[in-house]
Amino acid sequence: MTPEPSADTHPLDQHRDPSEAARVRGMAAEVAARFGGDLARMRRANGYSNATWVGDGIAVRVAHTPVGMAREAALVRALPRGIGHPEILGEGTTEGHGWIVTREVRGQNLHEAWPTLTAAEQRHAIRRLWARVHLAHDASPSLRTYVAAHGGFIPAALGDAAAAADRTAAALGLSGPRQSRLHAVVEGYFRAAPLVEQCVNHGASP
């Protein structure tokens, strides 16, 4: 039986198996210690795909599931300098879970800072962010060897995507018309994707 989340469970882990979340946290503590960090002094950062802690001069990211991060680390090192990714201090795998340690960068998450910015500051932030997006797009020819065709977020085949849509519809209790609409959207994507120029995006997918 899966144990229930405790009152002190981090919000990002509230829908995860508590024992698995604790195991990932233990891995993060071990990795942080190798690089002079103490997880007890670090804060849990936003982000759902990986468990991330920041502090003590480093940032530690550990994959929630047993997947490696070697390809991601190689991609980061191949990115144009202007994108501004933090320096990678180390990467590896523990019990199948990939992890990456980078140097801590002082700053604030844009999503968190957004409500405090003036309209002019918001426009400036968008322009700076879009300039970095263009750097990644323009570098697509040299980066394609580092990324998968669908980046892991979208199934590579229509049949797999349709099956995922069925599971989603069942989980959400969608009505027949809404299920049909969802399938139409999925099928439309697969018809259009081969017709447009592909480029590397934030999700590391061309």
Number of C-alpha atoms within 10 A of each C-alpha: 3 9 8 13 17 9 8 7 15 12 11 16 16 15 12 16 14 17 13 14 21 14 13 22 18 13 21 27 18 15 25 23 12 12 18 11 21 17 21 10 10 19 13 15 17 15 11 11 12 18 21 23 26 23 21 18 14 22 26 30 25 28 22 21 14 13 15 19 19 15 13 16 18 13 16 20 13 13 17 15 11 10 15 10 14 14 14 16 13 15 19 16 18 17 9 12 17 22 26 23 26 19 19 17 14 9 7 9 10 13 8 9 11 14 10 9 12 10 11 9 12 16 12 12 15 13 12 11 13 12 14 18 16 15 17 22 17 14 16 21 13 12 22 17 11 19 19 14 16 14 15 12 9 14 15 14 10 15 11 12 17 17 13 16 18 17 12 14 18 12 9 9 11 14 11 10 9 12 17 15 12 18 19 12 13 17 15 11 12 14 11 9 10 9 8 7 7 15 17 25 15 10 11 22 20 20
